[in-house]
């Protein structure tokens, strides 16, 4: 799931902070690239593996049998064409776990109970911590926080539209639309953000191949677009041709990367590096722009930049889920909720400022023409 916006300047201590922030942010974000990935320890646990193997054969663990294992495992043909249609629907797969998934979950929880009784720390299974299911959701906290992020983006997006199209003055007849020249940029940003958080919620509720690919693809598309928006706003690109020239190479790169992930290899390490580099570039752009432009809402921008960089530490220094629900990744999602709210406030402040500046210039131009 992250984003950034614009703001300006400062002096004294805040200027020193603004100059130091890019270096700190680069170290924090790029350090995530160095984190190595290994096969999950739980996958190699012989007790877990033998439990899953036995469960898949019998549908039972320690005399407790699971109804899911009365169903075919992973797409085996059913006797009835009607049942084949019902069991293969997306809704069924979403609400019901098949035999393999059910066995993995129950064996994982049993092994973790044994490990806890032996005084051992939780370990990952198939790349994930042992989360407790709630309402059939695989990672309930991440789902809840993803939905909350979606809601905050929706509220910010709608309030932005109301501001620029109804509350702020519109251009005079002949030049329809708001004065704020970056309106379209942030409208698209809001749509891509909501799309990304929607698929994040889907992926964390049920980790399947399609939800994983949609989550990764939408996140990369969003980060690529926020880089484009950062370049357009910080360099004050208002001419369509200059915007196209700035956006075209990034769109080509991000599109190629998404195609690579989906059609060739879902390379997690490569994807992390690509996202970290794009995120670092835009963070540096916003930070320096905020230190130079003296934007009235620059402190909101700096807060989002600093807090966002520090929140990335949760992605780097992972830890087992608290109460079996709240892991580092879910807490990172939680921290982005207030940052998103502040971010949209900055965007609306920028729209109000630019509108007033445009109106003042229009009045000055009109007065100059009258004097002539």
N, C-alpha and C positions, 0 to 999 in steps of 0.2 A: 502495500500500500503505500505519499508525501509530496509537499509542494512548497513554493516560496513565492514572494511577491516583491513589491518595490517600496523604496522609501529613501530618505535622504539624510545627509550630512551630519555635522556636529563639530564640536571643538573640545579642547582640553582633554579630560580623562576619557570621555567617550570616543574621541578620535584615536587615542592610544588603544582603547579596547577594539575599535573597528579595524585598526591595522593589524592587531594581533589575532583577531578572530579567524581570518582565513587560514593561518598557519595551524592553529589549534584544530580547526574543523577538518583540514586536510589530513592531519595525523589521525584524528578520531575515525573518519570515514574510511580512509585507505587502509587502516589497520584491520578493518573487517575483511579485506581481500586476502590478508596474510593468514587468516584463521584456516587451518587445514581441516578437511572433512575425512572422517574415517567411517568404516562400516560400523553399524550400531552393535554395541556389546550384547544387547539382548538377543539379537539375531543368532549369535554364536552360542548362546546358553543352551546346553544340552537338555536341561530339564524343560525349558520352554519348547524346544524343537520336538522333543518326544511327546510332550503334551499335545501340541498342535497336530502332530501326525496321528496320534491315537484318537483325538477328537474328530478329525475329518473322516476317520474310518467308521467310528461308532456313533458319532453325534453326541457323545456324553463325556463328562469330566467328573470323576469321582462320584458316579451314580447320579449326577445331575445331567439331564439331557435337554437339548435345546431344540425348539421347534424349527428353527431356521435350517437345521441340517436334514430335515425331511424334504427340503427343496434341493434341486440340482445345484451343484457347485460350479460357479463360474461359467454359466452358459451351456451346460450339457442339455441335449435335446430333451424336451418334455414329451409325455405320451399324447397329450391333447393339444391341438393347435390353439384352442381357446386359452388354455393355461400358459402356453408358450407366449401368446400375445400379452396376457396379463402380467406374467412374471418378468418379461423383458422391458416393460414400460419404465420410463425414467422415474415416475412416481414410486413404483414398487421398489426399485433399487435404492431410491433415496430414503424411504421410510423403513425398509427392512434390510437387515444385514444378511448376506449369504452365509453359507456354512463356514467357509474359510475365514471370513472376516470375524464372524462370531467366535470361532475357536481361537483365533489369534487374540482377540480382546479378552476372553475369559481366562485363557492361559497366561496372558500377560499380567492380569490383575492378581491371579493366584500366585504367580512367581514373585510379584512385588510384595504381596502380603508375607510370603515366606522370607524374603530379603529384609523386610522391615522388622520382622520378629527376630531375625539374626543380627540386627543392628547395622545392616548395610544400606547404602544410599541407592536411590532409584537410578535406573539406567534406561537408555533409549532402546526402542524396538522399531525396526524398519524406519529409522531416521526420526522417530517421534518419541516424545516423553509419554509415559503412561498416564493419559488423561482419563478422568472419570466421565462417562457419558451422562448427559442431561438432556432429556427429551429426544433421545436418539442422536444428539449432536456430538460429533467426534471431539471437537475442541470448543466447548460452550462459551468460554470467556472470550476467545478470539472472535467467535461469531457475534456475540453481543456487542463487542467494541467495534467490530466492522460495521454492523448495522447502525450503531451510534454515529460513527464517522460519516456514513452515508446520509444520515438525517441532518447532521450539522452542515454538510456540504449542500444539501437540498435547501435548507433554510438560508444559508448564505447566498446561494445562487439566486433564489427567488427574491430575497431582499435586495440584492444587487440589481436585478431587473426592474423592480419597483422603483428603486432610487434613480437609475439612469433614464428610464422611460416615462416616469410619472412625476417624481418629486423634483428632479433637477430640470432647469430650463432646456427646451429643445431648440435646435437650429431653426432659423426663420424659414419661411416658405421658399421652396426651390432647392433647399439643402436639408432634406428630411433626416431625422434621426437625432440622437443625442450629440452633445458637444464632445463628450469623452471619446477620444479616438481609439482607445484600446477596449472598447466594449465587446466587440466580437471575440477578441482574444480570451477574455475572461468567461464569456458564455461557453465557448468550446472547452475551456479548462474545467468549468463546473461539470459539464456533461461527461468528460473523460474521467474526472475524479469519482463521480457517482458510479460510473460503469466499473471502475477499478475496485471500489469498495463492495459493490454488489457481488462481483466474482470472488473477492476475498472472503465474504461471508459464506458463499457457496462452497468454496474450497475447504474452509475450516469446518464446515458442517459435515462434509463428506469428501474425503481425499480419494478422488478417482482420477484416472488419466485425463479425462476431458476437463474436469474442474481445475486440475493442476495447471494444465496448459493455458486455459482461459485466464486463470489468476495471474500467471507469470506474464502472459502476453499483454494483458490489459495494464499491468503495473509498468512494464517496460514502455508501452505506448504513452502512459501518463508522464513518466519521468522524461522521456524524449520531448514531449510537448511542453513540459514546464521549462526545459532548457531553451526551447524556441521562444517561449513567452518571456523568459528572463532576458534573452538577447534583444528581443524587440523592445521591451520596456526600458532596459538600462541604457541602450544605445539610442533610445527615442526614435525608433524607425516608424515613420508615419506614412511613407510612400509605399504603395503596394509592391512595386518592383523590388525595392530593397528588402521588404519582408520575405518575398518569395526567394530571393537570393540567399537570405540567411537560413530560411527554413528547409529549402530543397535538399541540401546535403544531409541534414539531420534526419529528415523524413526517410531518405533513401537508406541511410545507415540503420535506423531503427527498424524499418520494414524488412531489410535483409536479415537483421538479427532475429526478429520474430519468426521469419520463415525458416531460419536455421534451427531455432529451438523446436519448432513444430514438425518440420519435414526431415530433419537430419538427426539431430541429437539434442535432448534436453539437458544441456551442460550447465549444472548449477553453479560451478565455479566461474565459468566464463560469464554467465548472466550476472553474478554478483559483481564481477569486475566492471562490466559495462555500466551497470546501474550506479556503482560507486563513483566511477569517473564522471558520468553525466551529472550526478548529484553534487559532486565536489565543484565542478565548473560553475554551475548555476549558483551555488552557495557563495563562491568567491565573487561572482558578478554582483549579486544582490548586496553583499557586505560592503564592497568598495563603492558601489553606487550609492548606498545609504550614507557612507562617510563623506561623499562629495556633493551630493545634490541638495543637502539641507532640507529634506522633505519634512514637513511638520509631523508626520506620523512615523518618522524614522525609528523611534524607540520600539514601536510594535514590530517592525521588521527585524531589528537587532534581537529582540526577545525571541522571536520565532526562529531565527538563525542559530542563536546560542542554544536554546532549549532543544531544537531539533538535532543539533550536533551531539549534545549530551545524551539525548534519548537513544541515539544510535549505539551507545554503549550497551544498551540492553540487548541489541542484536549481536553484539560481539561476545559479551560475557554472559553466556547462557546459564540457566540454572533450572533444576527440576521444578515442576509445577507445585505451587503452594496449595495445600488442601486438594491436590490432584486436579486443579482447575486453572490456576493463574501461573503461567510460565512467563519468561522474559519477553517472548514475542507478543503475548497478549497484553502485557503491561505497556509495551511500546505502542501498540494500537490504542491503548487507553490514553497515553500521553498525547497522541496526535489529535485527540478530540478538542481539548481547549486551544491547542495551537492552530487548528483549522478555523475555529471561531475567531481568533485574533487575526488570522491571515485574511479572512474575508472582510473583517473590519478595516484592515489596512487597504484592501482593494477599494472598498467604498470611500474611504478617506481620500485615496488617490483620485477617484472619479470626481468627487466634490471639488478637490483642489484644481484639477485640470479644467473642469468646467468653468469655474470662476475665472481662471486665467484666460481661457479662450474668450469668454464674454468680455473681459476687460480689454483684451486685444482688439476684439471686434468693435467695441465702443471707441477706442483710441483711433482705429483706422477710419471709422465713420466721422469722427470729429476732424481728423486731418483732411479728409476729402471735402468737408463743409468749409473749412478754412481756405482751401484752395478755390 
